[in-house]
Amino acid sequence: METDMVASGTWLHDRPEKGVFRLLIDAYRMRMENNYMFDGDVDVDSIYSGEGNGGVAFCRFLEKLCVAFGLGGSSVANPGGHWHSLQPCVEKADVIGHYGDPRFPMQLRMFAERVYGRGPGGE
């Protein structure tokens, strides 16, 4: 049942990547609607305020989600262990050992470059 998957923190598991992004956006949008309807609360930089396009407020939503996941402190916590924790440092050898693929550190680097818009050292 979907509600059990939400409660256990596995609701987004085994979904296509685009589907996960769509659900994250829709969960944020639903939360903004609920905040407005039930609490009369409007984030100053959300689409409900008329002041922004929702991007900044959505980033706060994602930050909250990722930090909770990385620290293991909420229902989105990693049920399978602590590999994805934000607290320990990680080295290339650690990534290779965890994923079993010597190319995986480069894939992670390339993905992060897309997110930041540049490589380490300004490349």
Backbone hydrogen bonds in HBPLUS format (Angstrom, degrees):
<---DONOR---> <-ACCEPTOR-->    atom                        ^
c    i                          cat <-CA-CA->   ^        H-A-AA   ^      H-
h    n   atom  resd res      DA  || num        DHA   H-A  angle D-A-AA Bond
n    s   type  num  typ     dist DA aas  dist angle  dist       angle   num
A0004-ASP N   A0001-MET O   3.13 MM   3  5.48 127.5  2.42 106.5 119.3     1
A0005-MET N   A0001-MET O   3.23 MM   4  6.61 150.3  2.32 146.8 155.5     2
A0005-MET N   A0002-GLU O   3.06 MM   3  5.03 116.2  2.48  93.6 109.3     3
A0006-VAL N   A0002-GLU O   2.96 MM   4  6.32 147.1  2.07 148.9 158.3     4
A0007-ALA N   A0003-THR O   3.00 MM   4  6.19 167.0  2.02 146.1 149.4     5
A0008-SER N   A0004-ASP O   2.91 MM   4  6.09 148.4  2.01 145.0 153.4     6
A0010-THR N   A0005-MET O   2.87 MM   5  5.00 141.7  2.01 154.5 157.5     7
A0009-GLY N   A0006-VAL O   3.13 MM   3  5.23 151.4  2.22 102.7 111.5     8
A0013-HIS N   A0010-THR O   3.05 MM   3  5.19 150.2  2.15 105.9 115.2     9
A0019-GLY N   A0016-PRO O   2.92 MM   3  5.12 115.9  2.34 102.0 118.7    10
A0020-VAL N   A0016-PRO O   2.95 MM   4  6.36 148.5  2.05 154.4 164.4    11
A0020-VAL N   A0017-GLU O   3.08 MM   3  5.15 118.7  2.47  96.8 111.6    12
A0021-PHE N   A0017-GLU O   3.06 MM   4  6.44 163.3  2.09 157.1 160.5    13
A0022-ARG N   A0018-LYS O   2.93 MM   4  6.13 159.6  1.97 148.9 154.8    14
A0023-LEU N   A0019-GLY O   2.91 MM   4  6.10 156.4  1.97 146.1 152.4    15
A0024-LEU N   A0020-VAL O   2.90 MM   4  6.15 156.1  1.96 152.9 159.5    16
A0025-ILE N   A0021-PHE O   3.03 MM   4  6.25 162.6  2.06 150.5 154.6    17
A0026-ASP N   A0022-ARG O   2.90 MM   4  6.10 163.4  1.92 149.1 154.2    18
A0027-ALA N   A0023-LEU O   2.77 MM   4  5.87 152.0  1.84 146.8 154.4    19
A0028-TYR N   A0024-LEU O   3.03 MM   4  6.22 158.0  2.08 145.1 150.7    20
A0029-ARG N   A0025-ILE O   2.90 MM   4  6.18 163.7  1.93 151.8 156.6    21
A0030-MET N   A0026-ASP O   2.86 MM   4  6.01 158.2  1.91 146.1 151.9    22
A0031-ARG N   A0027-ALA O   2.96 MM   4  6.13 153.1  2.03 143.1 150.6    23
A0032-MET N   A0028-TYR O   2.93 MM   4  6.26 156.5  1.99 154.2 160.3    24
A0033-GLU N   A0029-ARG O   3.02 MM   4  6.29 156.2  2.08 146.4 152.8    25
A0034-ASN N   A0030-MET O   2.84 MM   4  6.10 160.1  1.88 150.5 156.1    26
A0035-ASN N   A0031-ARG O   2.79 MM   4  5.99 161.6  1.83 152.1 157.3    27
A0036-TYR N   A0032-MET O   3.05 MM   4  6.20 156.2  2.11 142.2 148.5    28
A0037-MET N   A0033-GLU O   2.83 MM   4  6.05 167.6  1.85 155.7 159.1    29
A0038-PHE N   A0034-ASN O   2.81 MM   4  5.63 168.6  1.83 151.9 155.9    30
A0039-ASP N   A0035-ASN O   3.06 MM   4  5.20 142.1  2.21 121.2 132.6    31
A0041-ASP N   A0035-ASN O   3.03 MM   6  5.27 154.1  2.10 135.8 128.8    32
A0040-GLY N   A0036-TYR O   3.08 MM   4  4.44 129.8  2.34 106.6 117.0    33
A0046-SER N   A0043-ASP O   3.07 MM   3  5.21 165.0  2.10 117.6 116.3    34
A0049-SER N   A0046-SER O   3.19 MM   3  5.63 152.1  2.27 109.0 116.3    35
A0058-PHE N   A0054-GLY O   2.89 MM   4  5.94 151.7  1.97 148.5 157.1    36
A0059-CYS N   A0055-GLY O   2.97 MM   4  6.17 148.9  2.07 142.1 150.2    37
A0060-ARG N   A0056-VAL O   3.15 MM   4  6.55 148.6  2.26 145.1 152.9    38
A0061-PHE N   A0057-ALA O   3.14 MM   4  6.47 151.5  2.22 142.6 150.1    39
A0062-LEU N   A0058-PHE O   2.92 MM   4  6.28 161.0  1.96 155.0 159.2    40
A0063-GLU N   A0059-CYS O   2.81 MM   4  5.98 156.8  1.86 148.2 155.4    41
A0064-LYS N   A0060-ARG O   2.91 MM   4  6.08 163.3  1.94 148.9 153.1    42
A0065-LEU N   A0061-PHE O   3.00 MM   4  6.26 159.0  2.05 147.9 153.8    43
A0066-CYS N   A0062-LEU O   2.78 MM   4  5.99 171.3  1.79 157.9 159.9    44
A0067-VAL N   A0063-GLU O   2.86 MM   4  5.91 166.2  1.88 154.7 158.8    45
A0068-ALA N   A0064-LYS O   3.02 MM   4  6.05 161.6  2.06 143.4 149.1    46
A0069-PHE N   A0065-LEU O   2.96 MM   4  6.15 159.0  2.01 148.7 154.9    47
A0070-GLY N   A0066-CYS O   2.78 MM   4  5.89 164.7  1.80 149.1 154.1    48
A0071-LEU N   A0067-VAL O   2.88 MM   4  5.94 143.6  2.01 148.2 156.3    49
A0072-GLY N   A0068-ALA O   2.96 MM   4  5.83 116.9  2.37 132.3 146.8    50
A0073-GLY N   A0068-ALA O   3.17 MM   5  5.41 142.4  2.32 144.9 151.8    51
A0072-GLY N   A0069-PHE O   3.18 MM   3  5.06 143.4  2.32  94.9 105.7    52
A0086-LEU N   A0070-GLY O   2.90 MM  16  4.77 150.6  1.99 116.2 119.8    53
A0077-ALA N   A0074-SER O   2.94 MM   3  5.39 158.0  1.99 120.2 122.6    54
A0085-SER N   A0082-HIS O   3.14 MM   3  5.31 153.0  2.22 119.8 117.9    55
A0094-ASP N   A0091-GLU O   2.94 MM   3  5.21 122.9  2.28 104.1 119.2    56
A0095-VAL N   A0091-GLU O   3.11 MM   4  6.52 155.3  2.17 155.6 162.5    57
A0096-ILE N   A0092-LYS O   2.99 MM   4  6.31 164.6  2.02 157.4 161.4    58
A0097-GLY N   A0093-ALA O   2.93 MM   4  6.04 160.2  1.97 143.7 149.5    59
A0098-HIS N   A0094-ASP O   2.89 MM   4  6.11 152.9  1.96 147.3 154.7    60
A0099-TYR N   A0095-VAL O   2.93 MM   4  6.04 176.2  1.94 159.1 160.1    61
A0100-GLY N   A0096-ILE O   2.65 MM   4  5.20 135.0  1.85 140.1 151.0    62
A0104-PHE N   A0101-ASP O   3.05 MM   3  5.43 160.7  2.09 114.9 121.0    63
A0107-GLN N   A0103-ARG O   3.17 MM   4  6.52 151.9  2.25 147.7 156.3    64
A0108-LEU N   A0104-PHE O   2.94 MM   4  6.24 160.0  1.98 158.9 163.3    65
A0109-ARG N   A0105-PRO O   2.93 MM   4  6.20 156.1  1.99 145.9 152.9    66
A0110-MET N   A0106-MET O   2.85 MM   4  6.03 164.5  1.87 152.2 156.0    67
A0111-PHE N   A0107-GLN O   2.96 MM   4  6.14 155.7  2.02 145.9 152.7    68
A0112-ALA N   A0108-LEU O   2.97 MM   4  6.19 163.7  2.00 149.6 153.9    69
A0113-GLU N   A0109-ARG O   2.88 MM   4  6.16 148.1  1.98 147.9 157.3    70
A0114-ARG N   A0110-MET O   3.13 MM   4  6.44 147.6  2.24 142.0 149.5    71
A0114-ARG N   A0111-PHE O   3.05 MM   3  5.17 120.9  2.42  97.5 112.0    72
A0115-VAL N   A0111-PHE O   3.08 MM   4  6.48 151.2  2.16 146.7 155.0    73
A0116-TYR N   A0112-ALA O   2.87 MM   4  6.12 166.5  1.89 157.1 159.5    74
A0117-GLY N   A0113-GLU O   2.68 MM   4  5.46 131.2  1.91 138.5 151.2    75
A0122-GLY N   A0119-GLY O   3.13 MM   3  5.52 136.0  2.33 139.9 135.9    76
